[in-house]
């Protein structure tokens, strides 16, 4: 009878080990599949996001207005070249004139 108990015990250990290994492999595969599903969902969601709206086009000025703006920019550049305006003041005035 001791040989029979030893055989049953060995079978139980082998079966338990096999079950534990099988469960571990199943959990790892499920985790990998879940990660792949998550990555695919993220990629799909990024593809489905609408593109941001384009910035509004600047209003075109009449030819006379454009000529005036160009003349004013030239005057600002001359003042900067003479040292009357600093770089920051020049950039600020230029942005104001261009409306940006």
C-alpha positions in Angstrom: 0.0 0.0 0.0 2.8 2.5 0.6 3.8 2.2 -3.1 0.3 3.0 -4.1 0.2 6.1 -1.9 3.5 7.2 -3.3 2.2 6.9 -6.8 -1.0 8.8 -6.0 1.0 11.5 -4.3 3.4 11.8 -7.2 0.5 12.0 -9.7 -1.2 14.7 -7.5 2.0 16.8 -7.5 2.5 16.4 -11.3 -1.2 17.2 -11.9 -1.0 20.2 -9.6 2.1 21.6 -11.2 0.7 21.1 -14.7 -2.5 23.0 -13.6 -0.5 25.8 -12.1 1.7 26.2 -15.2 -1.3 26.0 -17.5 -3.2 28.7 -15.5 -0.1 30.9 -15.5 0.3 30.6 -19.3 -3.4 31.4 -19.7 -3.2 34.5 -17.6 -0.1 35.7 -19.5 -1.8 35.2 -22.8 -5.0 36.9 -21.7 -2.8 39.9 -20.5 -1.1 40.1 -23.8 -4.3 39.9 -25.7 -5.8 42.6 -23.5 -2.8 44.8 -24.2 -3.1 44.3 -27.9 -6.8 45.1 -27.8 -6.1 48.3 -25.8 -3.4 49.4 -28.3 -5.7 48.7 -31.3 -8.5 50.7 -29.6 -6.1 53.6 -29.0 -4.9 53.6 -32.6 -8.5 53.5 -33.9 -9.5 56.3 -31.5 -6.7 58.5 -32.8 -7.7 57.8 -36.4 -11.3 58.8 -35.6 -10.5 62.1 -33.9 -11.6 65.0 -36.0 -8.9 67.3 -37.3 -8.7 70.6 -35.5 -10.5 73.4 -37.5 -8.3 75.4 -39.7 -7.4 78.9 -38.4 -9.6 81.6 -40.0 -8.0 83.2 -43.0 -6.9 86.7 -42.5 -9.2 89.2 -44.1 -7.8 90.6 -47.2 -7.3 94.3 -47.2 -8.1 96.6 -50.1 -5.1 97.5 -52.3 -5.0 101.0 -50.7 -4.9 99.6 -47.2 -2.1 97.2 -48.2 -0.1 100.1 -49.6 -0.6 102.0 -46.4 0.5 99.0 -44.3 3.6 98.5 -46.4 4.5 102.2 -46.1 4.0 102.1 -42.3 6.2 98.9 -42.1 8.9 100.7 -44.1 8.7 103.7 -41.6 8.9 101.3 -38.7 12.0 99.6 -40.2 13.6 103.1 -40.8 13.0 104.0 -37.2 14.5 100.8 -36.0 17.5 101.2 -38.2 18.0 104.8 -36.8 17.9 103.3 -33.3 14.7 105.1 -32.3 12.8 101.8 -31.8 14.1 98.7 -30.0 13.6 95.2 -31.5 10.8 94.5 -29.1 9.0 97.8 -30.0 9.4 97.1 -33.7 8.0 93.6 -33.4 5.1 94.8 -31.3 4.2 97.5 -33.8 4.6 95.1 -36.8 2.2 92.6 -35.2 -0.3 95.4 -34.5 -0.1 96.5 -38.2 -0.4 93.0 -39.6 -3.2 92.1 -37.2 -1.6 89.0 -35.8 
